[in-house]
Amino acid sequence: MAIDFSVEPEFQDKLHWMDEFVTQEIEPIDLYFRGEVNPFDRTNDTANALIRPLQQQVQDRGLWACHLAPTWAASATSPCSTPRSPPLTL
């Protein structure tokens, strides 16, 4: 049985943008983070100067935290600031 992996044209445009963005913007700064630099260190001004504008570009396209429910992603400013799901009750 064949599986159809096609997507809507609007989403395909987003996929093309994401591919180009990662290749041209994200991968090159990976060189900066080799060695002792921690990209998750919020006190690192150089890292923040590199990362914040890239995060804003993704947010501006509505793709920030796209793996979350839209109501959560809309208010997310960083992956760590998203609301937590309520505890499961059995």
N, CA, C and O atoms as a DFTB+ gen file, in Angstrom:
360 C
 N C O
     1  1       0.844      -1.177       0.000
     2  2       0.000       0.000       0.000
     3  2       0.894       1.247       0.000
     4  3       1.799       1.367       0.826
     5  1       0.642       2.139      -0.899
     6  2       1.416       3.384      -0.998
     7  2       0.850       4.429      -0.031
     8  3      -0.358       4.509       0.191
     9  1       1.744       5.210       0.524
    10  2       1.332       6.280       1.437
    11  2       1.520       7.609       0.724
    12  3       2.562       7.867       0.122
    13  1       0.500       8.442       0.801
    14  2       0.545       9.749       0.152
    15  2       1.092      10.786       1.137
    16  3       0.444      11.103       2.135
    17  1       2.283      11.309       0.853
    18  2       2.907      12.294       1.715
    19  2       2.753      13.716       1.173
    20  3       3.453      14.626       1.617
    21  1       1.865      13.905       0.241
    22  2       1.683      15.243      -0.323
    23  2       1.020      16.154       0.709
    24  3       0.282      15.704       1.585
    25  1       1.308      17.444       0.577
    26  2       0.734      18.441       1.491
    27  2       0.064      19.529       0.658
    28  3       0.273      19.629      -0.551
    29  1      -0.741      20.335       1.332
    30  2      -1.408      21.438       0.646
    31  2      -0.366      22.427       0.133
    32  3       0.694      22.573       0.741
    33  1      -0.651      23.103      -0.971
    34  2       0.318      24.057      -1.529
    35  2       0.748      25.143      -0.543
    36  3       1.916      25.530      -0.528
    37  1      -0.180      25.640       0.282
    38  2       0.172      26.682       1.252
    39  2       1.200      26.162       2.250
    40  3       2.140      26.869       2.614
    41  1       1.013      24.926       2.686
    42  2       1.960      24.352       3.639
    43  2       3.281      24.013       2.960
    44  3       4.340      24.107       3.582
    45  1       3.228      23.622       1.699
    46  2       4.464      23.329       0.963
    47  2       5.332      24.577       0.875
    48  3       6.557      24.486       0.956
    49  1       4.710      25.741       0.711
    50  2       5.458      27.003       0.710
    51  2       6.176      27.201       2.040
    52  3       7.322      27.649       2.067
    53  1       5.512      26.871       3.135
    54  2       6.136      26.985       4.463
    55  2       7.295      26.004       4.603
    56  3       8.331      26.338       5.177
    57  1       7.117      24.796       4.079
    58  2       8.190      23.809       4.141
    59  2       9.412      24.280       3.368
    60  3      10.543      24.105       3.823
    61  1       9.192      24.876       2.204
    62  2      10.319      25.410       1.422
    63  2      11.023      26.521       2.198
    64  3      12.253      26.575       2.236
    65  1      10.236      27.414       2.819
    66  2      10.837      28.495       3.598
    67  2      11.652      27.925       4.762
    68  3      12.771      28.372       5.011
    69  1      11.099      26.948       5.470
    70  2      11.805      26.342       6.605
    71  2      13.121      25.711       6.166
    72  3      14.144      25.875       6.831
    73  1      13.094      24.995       5.053
    74  2      14.305      24.352       4.546
    75  2      15.373      25.401       4.233
    76  3      16.532      25.246       4.620
    77  1      14.989      26.444       3.547
    78  2      15.938      27.507       3.207
    79  2      16.437      28.236       4.457
    80  3      17.623      28.548       4.565
    81  1      15.541      28.502       5.386
    82  2      15.893      29.199       6.621
    83  2      16.920      28.402       7.426
    84  3      17.918      28.955       7.888
    85  1      16.673      27.120       7.589
    86  2      17.599      26.283       8.362
    87  2      18.956      26.208       7.658
    88  3      20.001      26.324       8.297
    89  1      18.928      26.016       6.351
    90  2      20.184      25.892       5.598
    91  2      20.986      27.181       5.601
    92  3      22.201      27.152       5.799
    93  1      20.323      28.316       5.385
    94  2      21.045      29.574       5.216
    95  2      21.250      30.356       6.512
    96  3      22.203      31.128       6.614
    97  1      20.382      30.173       7.499
    98  2      20.464      30.979       8.717
    99  2      20.918      30.194       9.956
   100  3      21.752      30.670      10.726
   101  1      20.376      29.014      10.136
   102  2      20.638      28.240      11.351
   103  2      21.962      27.480      11.266
   104  3      22.797      27.580      12.166
   105  1      22.150      26.738      10.209
   106  2      23.364      25.915      10.096
   107  2      24.658      26.729      10.185
   108  3      25.601      26.276      10.834
   109  1      24.746      27.906       9.565
   110  2      26.003      28.659       9.680
   111  2      26.355      29.079      11.105
   112  3      27.536      29.124      11.451
   113  1      25.371      29.386      11.933
   114  2      25.722      29.804      13.295
   115  2      26.077      28.614      14.179
   116  3      26.552      28.791      15.301
   117  1      25.849      27.415      13.679
   118  2      26.253      26.224      14.413
   119  2      27.757      26.237      14.672
   120  3      28.220      25.715      15.686
   121  1      28.506      26.825      13.770
   122  2      29.956      26.915      13.950
   123  2      30.310      27.722      15.197
   124  3      31.278      27.403      15.888
   125  1      29.541      28.751      15.484
   126  2      29.787      29.572      16.667
   127  2      29.614      28.758      17.953
   128  3      30.327      28.974      18.933
   129  1      28.666      27.827      17.938
   130  2      28.338      27.078      19.150
   131  2      29.181      25.827      19.355
   132  3      28.888      25.033      20.249
   133  1      30.191      25.639      18.571
   134  2      31.084      24.497      18.790
   135  2      32.002      24.798      19.974
   136  3      32.422      25.938      20.173
   137  1      32.297      23.792      20.731
   138  2      33.232      23.965      21.842
   139  2      32.541      24.338      23.141
   140  3      31.578      23.690      23.549
   141  1      33.034      25.379      23.783
   142  2      32.602      25.722      25.130
   143  2      31.337      26.577      25.195
   144  3      30.793      26.769      26.283
   145  1      30.862      27.086      24.087
   146  2      29.704      27.988      24.095
   147  2      28.417      27.184      24.225
   148  3      28.212      26.206      23.506
   149  1      27.565      27.596      25.134
   150  2      26.283      26.938      25.349
   151  2      25.178      27.789      24.719
   152  3      24.934      28.899      25.192
   153  1      24.501      27.311      23.668
   154  2      23.476      28.114      23.014
   155  2      22.258      28.373      23.895
   156  3      21.439      29.235      23.576
   157  1      22.129      27.640      24.996
   158  2      20.990      27.816      25.891
   159  2      21.305      28.723      27.075
   160  3      20.466      28.909      27.956
   161  1      22.494      29.281      27.099
   162  2      22.896      30.194      28.160
   163  2      22.314      31.570      27.870
   164  3      22.808      32.285      26.998
   165  1      21.267      31.944      28.596
   166  2      20.581      33.214      28.347
   167  2      21.407      34.427      28.752
   168  3      21.025      35.557      28.449
   169  1      22.535      34.217      29.433
   170  2      23.398      35.339      29.811
   171  2      24.452      35.621      28.751
   172  3      25.217      36.577      28.880
   173  1      24.500      34.810      27.713
   174  2      25.476      34.981      26.638
   175  2      24.930      36.008      25.641
   176  3      24.062      35.687      24.830
   177  1      25.435      37.230      25.703
   178  2      24.932      38.311      24.859
   179  2      25.149      38.042      23.370
   180  3      24.304      38.385      22.544
   181  1      26.269      37.436      23.036
   182  2      26.545      37.147      21.623
   183  2      25.557      36.120      21.088
   184  3      25.025      36.281      19.990
   185  1      25.313      35.079      21.852
   186  2      24.349      34.065      21.434
   187  2      22.957      34.680      21.294
   188  3      22.249      34.410      20.324
   189  1      22.570      35.501      22.261
   190  2      21.261      36.158      22.194
   191  2      21.147      37.049      20.968
   192  3      20.100      37.088      20.323
   193  1      22.212      37.762      20.643
   194  2      22.197      38.645      19.476
   195  2      22.040      37.860      18.177
   196  3      21.461      38.358      17.212
   197  1      22.552      36.640      18.157
   198  2      22.411      35.787      16.972
   199  2      21.042      35.117      16.907
   200  3      20.429      35.034      15.842
   201  1      20.578      34.647      18.042
   202  2      19.389      33.800      18.070
   203  2      18.081      34.584      18.075
   204  3      17.142      34.201      17.378
   205  1      17.995      35.654      18.829
   206  2      16.725      36.388      18.969
   207  2      16.131      36.851      17.635
   208  3      14.933      36.669      17.419
   209  1      16.925      37.442      16.732
   210  2      16.329      37.838      15.447
   211  2      15.826      36.649      14.623
   212  3      14.838      36.762      13.898
   213  1      16.505      35.525      14.740
   214  2      16.064      34.327      14.026
   215  2      14.751      33.815      14.609
   216  3      13.851      33.412      13.873
   217  1      14.651      33.834      15.924
   218  2      13.401      33.441      16.566
   219  2      12.255      34.350      16.116
   220  3      11.142      33.883      15.877
   221  1      12.532      35.634      16.006
   222  2      11.500      36.588      15.601
   223  2      11.022      36.313      14.180
   224  3       9.831      36.432      13.892
   225  1      11.941      35.948      13.295
   226  2      11.543      35.620      11.923
   227  2      10.569      34.444      11.901
   228  3       9.585      34.451      11.161
   229  1      10.852      33.446      12.714
   230  2       9.980      32.269      12.778
   231  2       8.631      32.661      13.386
   232  3       7.585      32.237      12.897
   233  1       8.653      33.465      14.445
   234  2       7.405      33.925      15.055
   235  2       6.578      34.731      14.071
   236  3       5.359      34.567      14.004
   237  1       7.228      35.605      13.302
   238  2       6.518      36.449      12.343
   239  2       5.811      35.633      11.270
   240  3       4.810      36.081      10.712
   241  1       6.312      34.460      10.981
   242  2       5.685      33.589       9.981
   243  2       4.641      32.658      10.604
   244  3       4.032      31.850       9.903
   245  1       4.437      32.770      11.905
   246  2       3.453      31.928      12.567
   247  2       3.902      30.493      12.738
   248  3       3.076      29.592      12.887
   249  1       5.206      30.276      12.717
   250  2       5.723      28.919      12.821
   251  2       6.364      28.625      14.173
   252  3       6.834      27.510      14.403
   253  1       6.389      29.599      15.060
   254  2       7.003      29.388      16.375
   255  2       6.151      28.418      17.173
   256  3       4.939      28.603      17.292
   257  1       6.768      27.402      17.710
   258  2       6.085      26.383      18.522
   259  2       4.924      25.755      17.752
   260  3       3.858      25.515      18.318
   261  1       5.131      25.490      16.467
   262  2       4.053      24.964      15.628
   263  2       3.632      23.550      16.022
   264  3       2.608      23.053      15.554
   265  1       4.414      22.909      16.874
   266  2       4.052      21.575      17.345
   267  2       3.058      21.642      18.505
   268  3       2.535      20.614      18.934
   269  1       2.797      22.849      19.013
   270  2       1.863      23.023      20.116
   271  2       0.486      23.402      19.599
   272  3       0.331      23.800      18.445
   273  1      -0.503      23.275      20.455
   274  2      -1.848      23.728      20.102
   275  2      -1.798      25.221      19.789
   276  3      -1.051      25.951      20.440
   277  1      -2.568      25.692      18.819
   278  2      -2.498      27.106      18.423
   279  2      -2.669      28.088      19.581
   280  3      -2.033      29.142      19.574
   281  1      -3.495      27.784      20.562
   282  2      -3.673      28.709      21.676
   283  2      -2.411      28.798      22.529
   284  3      -2.156      29.834      23.145
   285  1      -1.635      27.750      22.574
   286  2      -0.382      27.781      23.332
   287  2       0.702      28.460      22.528
   288  3       1.446      29.287      23.055
   289  1       0.801      28.116      21.244
   290  2       1.866      28.654      20.396
   291  2       1.740      30.158      20.226
   292  3       2.752      30.850      20.110
   293  1       0.526      30.676      20.209
   294  2       0.316      32.112      19.995
   295  2       0.934      32.944      21.104
   296  3       1.379      34.066      20.862
   297  1       0.968      32.409      22.316
   298  2       1.502      33.170      23.437
   299  2       2.934      32.797      23.781
   300  3       3.512      33.358      24.711
   301  1       3.508      31.866      23.051
   302  2       4.853      31.387      23.383
   303  2       5.912      32.390      22.948
   304  3       5.901      32.869      21.814
   305  1       6.815      32.699      23.851
   306  2       7.944      33.548      23.502
   307  2       9.228      32.746      23.493
   308  3      10.227      33.183      22.921
   309  1       9.217      31.600      24.107
   310  2      10.345      30.677      24.034
   311  2       9.810      29.291      24.317
   312  3       8.748      29.150      24.923
   313  1      10.524      28.269      23.891
   314  2      10.030      26.923      24.137
   315  2       9.802      26.632      25.617
   316  3       8.986      25.776      25.958
   317  1      10.505      27.326      26.490
   318  2      10.381      27.059      27.922
   319  2       9.281      27.881      28.592
   320  3       8.972      27.653      29.761
   321  1       8.689      28.828      27.873
   322  2       7.695      29.679      28.511
   323  2       6.268      29.299      28.137
   324  3       5.329      30.031      28.450
   325  1       6.099      28.160      27.471
   326  2       4.759      27.750      27.092
   327  2       4.019      27.195      28.304
   328  3       4.638      26.621      29.201
   329  1       2.709      27.361      28.335
   330  2       1.947      26.821      29.461
   331  2       2.110      25.310      29.554
   332  3       2.282      24.632      28.541
   333  1       2.058      24.811      30.721
   334  2       2.159      23.368      30.936
   335  2       0.760      22.764      30.875
   336  3      -0.220      23.393      31.274
   337  1       0.685      21.546      30.374
   338  2      -0.611      20.884      30.349
   339  2      -1.001      20.481      31.758
   340  3      -0.136      20.203      32.589
   341  1      -2.285      20.447      32.031
   342  2      -2.721      20.062      33.379
   343  2      -2.320      18.623      33.678
   344  3      -2.187      17.814      32.760
   345  1      -2.128      18.299      34.948
   346  2      -1.770      16.932      35.276
   347  2      -2.888      15.965      34.909
   348  3      -4.068      16.313      34.943
   349  1      -2.499      14.763      34.563
   350  2      -3.490      13.750      34.231
   351  2      -4.190      13.290      35.503
   352  3      -3.563      13.085      36.542
   353  1      -5.464      13.137      35.398
   354  2      -6.222      12.571      36.511
   355  2      -6.811      11.250      36.054
   356  3      -7.432      11.166      34.994
   357  1      -6.617      10.254      36.836
   358  2      -7.105       8.928      36.459
   359  2      -8.308       8.553      37.256
   360  3      -8.855       7.465      37.072
